[in-house]
Amino acid sequence: MRRLFWAALGATAGILIVRKLTSTARGFTPAALSEQLSQSIAGLGDSIRDFADDIRAAMAEREEELMAALADDGTGRPGAGGNSR
């Protein structure tokens, strides 16, 4: 009975190890690596696009602040403030 238990346990462990190694090996095939690379590049492109959108939004916001500061000098004329250098 003991031998049967250990044989079954060994067979089960062997099957699990082979399945795990097979699935890991599939992850390193050229097709899988190509897919991972294309997903990474697409993700990088999305990140760069989002970053550029954030930069544009911040630039527009800052431009509005600067224009408001120039126009808000009490005279109603842009650039007529006393802080010009």
C-alpha positions in Angstrom: 0.0 0.0 0.0 2.8 2.4 0.8 4.5 1.8 -2.5 1.3 2.4 -4.4 0.9 5.7 -2.5 4.4 6.9 -3.2 4.2 5.8 -6.9 0.9 7.7 -7.3 2.4 10.7 -5.6 5.5 10.6 -7.8 3.4 10.2 -11.0 1.2 13.1 -10.0 4.2 15.3 -9.2 5.9 14.3 -12.5 2.8 15.2 -14.5 2.4 18.6 -12.8 6.1 19.4 -13.4 5.9 18.4 -17.0 2.7 20.5 -17.5 4.3 23.5 -15.8 7.5 23.2 -17.9 5.5 22.8 -21.1 3.4 25.9 -20.4 6.6 27.9 -19.5 8.3 26.7 -22.7 5.4 27.8 -24.8 5.9 31.3 -23.4 9.4 31.4 -25.0 8.4 30.4 -28.5 9.1 32.9 -31.2 5.3 33.5 -31.7 4.8 34.1 -28.0 7.8 36.4 -27.7 6.6 38.3 -30.8 3.1 38.8 -29.3 4.6 40.0 -26.0 6.9 42.4 -27.8 4.0 43.8 -29.9 1.9 44.3 -26.7 4.7 46.0 -25.0 5.3 48.4 -27.9 1.6 49.1 -28.1 1.5 49.9 -24.4 4.5 52.1 -24.8 2.8 54.0 -27.6 -0.3 54.5 -25.5 1.8 55.8 -22.6 3.7 58.2 -24.8 0.4 59.4 -26.3 -1.1 59.9 -22.9 2.0 61.8 -21.7 1.8 64.1 -24.8 -1.9 64.8 -24.1 -1.1 65.7 -20.5 1.7 68.0 -21.7 -0.6 69.8 -24.2 -3.3 70.2 -21.5 -0.8 71.7 -19.0 0.6 74.0 -21.7 -2.9 75.3 -22.6 -3.7 75.8 -18.9 -0.5 77.7 -18.3 -1.0 79.8 -21.4 -4.5 80.8 -20.1 -3.0 81.7 -16.7 -0.3 83.8 -18.3 -2.8 85.6 -20.6 -5.1 86.2 -17.7 -2.2 87.6 -15.7 -1.2 89.9 -18.6 -4.8 91.1 -19.1 -5.6 91.6 -15.4 -3.4 94.6 -14.7 -6.3 97.0 -14.3 -5.9 98.8 -17.6 -7.6 96.1 -19.7 -4.7 96.1 -22.2 -2.5 93.1 -22.5 1.1 93.8 -21.6 0.5 97.2 -20.0 1.4 96.0 -16.6 4.3 97.5 -14.6 6.1 94.3 -14.2 7.7 94.3 -17.7 11.5 93.7 -17.7 
